[in-house]
Amino acid sequence: MAITYRIKERLRDFYRTVDPNAEVAITYRIKERLRDFYRTVDPAEARRMLEELKTHCLKRAMPPRSESSDARSDRGSTRSATTTWPG
C-alpha cells in the first residue's frame, strides 16, 4: 500500500506534536536497521552493518543539559531531531 502525500503530511504533523525531539523516529530507524542486520546472510555485510549501527547509536545526539531540560527530565529526553540514518 502506497502512502499518499496527504498521509505523509498528517504523519509528519502527528510526530511534530507527540515526538518533537524525534525519539520515536530515531528509535524506529534503528529498529529497522537492526531488522535488516538480522536478515543479512553475508557475514562481511553483517559486520559492516553492525559496526555502522554501533557507531550511529554511540553518537551524542542529545544537546547539553540546561535548566529547562532538567525540569523536563521526568517526561523524557531532549534528543535532537537532527539525527539521520544512512541508507
Secondary structure, 3 states (H helix, E strand, C coil): CCCCHHHHHHHHHHHHHHCCCCHHHHHHHHHHHHHHHHHCCCHHHHHHHHHHHHHHHHCCCCCCCCHHHHHCHHHCCCCCCCCCCCC
